[in-house]
Every structure is written in structure tokens, then in C-alpha cells.
Amino acid sequence: MMIRFKNGFVICLLAGVLLLSACGAPGANNTDATKTSSNGEQSAGPSDEQLIYKKKCISCHGVDLQGRAGPSLQNVGSRLTEEEIFDIVANGRKGMPKFEKRLSEEEIHNLSRWLSEMK
């Protein structure tokens, strides 16, 4: 009986730890990219667009937008308009997956605007 009690206790303890580690809002472990100082100024940090790029795009398009499995995006703004970039990100193209369900419309718009500035 004591062995059953110990096994049950261990299982409950592990389940509790697992539940506690899963608690919190999605992305709760992420820290803000910018910090606000006591005088209200924000320090430099990666923009939201850069954070989205790092999370969703870097594996195919590279750290410096140089391209890997996907094409280079270093001068994408001189080849495509912001609207064209938006369409490609949202709906995919060739080997690129659709991101319309993975990113909000605002995130896609902001990412497209940022990429269109790469000239």
C-alpha cells in the first residue's frame, strides 16, 4: 500500500509541475523588445516586424535576409510593392506557405511595409 501511495504522489507531483509550467498567456516568457525609462523614452530594440521575421521567416530567408531555402529579401522593396509582398506573405507562393492563419492581418501588413523598405 505504501508503494501505491508513493507512486500516486509522484504522479500527482509531476502532473502539478507540468500544469504549472503550461500556465500563463501565450508568449508570456517573451520580454518586451523596448524598455521604457523613467523619463518615458524608449530604448532601441528590435521592432515588431523584426521579431516576426525572426520567428517566422529567418529559417528560410536567412539572418540578414540573404536567402537560404527561400529567396533573398535584401532588396525586395525594389522588386515588389508593399501590396505584392502582403499578398505573397498572406497567400504563399511557389514553395512559401500561407501565413494568413498564422499571423494577423496587421502583422502581415507591418511585415510587408518593413520588407518593402528594403531597397
C-alpha positions as CSV (number, residue, x, y, z in Angstrom):
1,M,0.0,0.0,0.0
2,M,2.9,2.4,0.8
3,I,4.3,1.8,-2.7
4,R,1.0,2.7,-4.3
5,F,0.8,5.9,-2.2
6,K,4.4,6.9,-3.3
7,N,3.6,6.2,-7.0
8,G,0.4,8.2,-6.8
9,F,2.2,11.1,-5.0
10,V,5.0,11.1,-7.7
11,I,2.4,11.1,-10.5
12,C,0.4,13.9,-8.9
13,L,3.6,15.9,-8.3
14,L,4.7,15.6,-11.9
15,A,1.2,16.5,-13.2
16,G,1.2,19.6,-11.0
17,V,4.7,20.7,-12.2
18,L,3.5,20.1,-15.8
19,L,0.4,22.1,-15.3
20,L,2.2,25.0,-13.6
21,S,4.8,25.1,-16.4
22,A,2.0,25.4,-19.0
23,C,0.2,28.3,-17.2
24,G,0.4,31.8,-18.5
25,A,-0.5,33.6,-21.6
26,P,1.0,32.7,-24.9
27,G,4.3,34.4,-25.3
28,A,4.4,35.2,-21.6
29,N,8.0,34.3,-21.5
30,N,8.9,36.8,-24.2
31,T,10.3,40.1,-22.9
32,D,9.4,43.4,-24.5
33,A,11.8,44.4,-27.2
34,T,11.9,48.0,-26.0
35,K,12.2,49.2,-22.5
36,T,10.7,52.5,-21.2
37,S,13.0,54.5,-19.0
38,S,11.8,56.7,-16.1
39,N,11.6,59.7,-18.3
40,G,9.3,57.9,-20.8
41,E,11.9,57.4,-23.6
42,Q,12.1,54.0,-25.3
43,S,15.5,52.4,-25.8
44,A,16.4,50.9,-29.1
45,G,15.5,47.3,-29.7
46,P,14.2,45.1,-32.5
47,S,10.9,46.2,-34.0
48,D,7.8,44.1,-34.0
49,E,8.4,43.4,-37.7
50,Q,11.9,42.2,-36.9
51,L,10.6,39.9,-34.2
52,I,8.0,38.4,-36.6
53,Y,10.8,38.0,-39.2
54,K,13.0,36.2,-36.6
55,K,10.1,33.9,-35.5
56,K,8.5,33.1,-38.9
57,C,10.9,33.9,-41.8
58,I,14.5,33.6,-40.7
59,S,14.7,29.8,-41.2
60,C,14.1,30.2,-45.0
61,H,15.2,33.7,-45.7
62,G,18.3,33.9,-43.5
63,V,19.6,36.1,-40.7
64,D,20.4,39.0,-42.9
65,L,17.6,38.5,-45.5
66,Q,20.3,36.9,-47.7
67,G,18.1,33.9,-48.5
68,R,18.5,30.2,-47.8
69,A,15.8,27.8,-48.8
70,G,13.8,30.9,-49.8
71,P,14.9,33.8,-52.0
72,S,17.0,36.8,-50.7
73,L,14.9,39.6,-49.4
74,Q,17.7,42.1,-49.1
75,N,16.4,44.3,-52.0
76,V,12.8,43.0,-52.1
77,G,11.4,46.6,-51.9
78,S,13.0,47.5,-55.2
79,R,11.4,44.4,-56.9
80,L,8.0,44.2,-55.2
81,T,5.5,46.7,-53.9
82,E,4.2,46.5,-50.3
83,E,0.9,45.2,-51.7
84,E,2.6,42.4,-53.6
85,I,4.7,41.4,-50.6
86,F,1.5,41.4,-48.5
87,D,-0.2,39.0,-51.0
88,I,2.8,36.7,-51.0
89,V,3.1,36.5,-47.2
90,A,-0.7,36.1,-46.8
91,N,-1.4,33.6,-49.6
92,G,2.0,32.0,-50.2
93,R,3.8,31.5,-53.5
94,K,5.7,28.6,-55.0
95,G,7.3,26.9,-52.0
96,M,6.3,29.6,-49.5
97,P,3.5,28.6,-47.1
98,K,0.5,30.8,-46.5
99,F,0.7,32.9,-43.3
100,E,-2.9,34.3,-43.4
101,K,-3.8,32.0,-40.5
102,R,-0.5,32.1,-38.6
103,L,-0.2,35.9,-38.5
104,S,-2.8,38.6,-38.0
105,E,-3.6,40.9,-40.9
106,E,-1.9,43.8,-39.0
107,E,1.2,41.7,-38.5
108,I,1.3,40.8,-42.2
109,H,0.8,44.5,-43.1
110,N,3.5,45.7,-40.8
111,L,5.9,43.0,-42.0
112,S,5.1,43.8,-45.7
113,R,5.7,47.5,-45.1
114,W,9.1,46.8,-43.4
115,L,10.2,44.5,-46.2
116,S,9.1,47.0,-48.8
117,E,11.6,49.4,-47.3
118,M,14.4,47.0,-48.1
119,K,15.8,48.7,-51.3
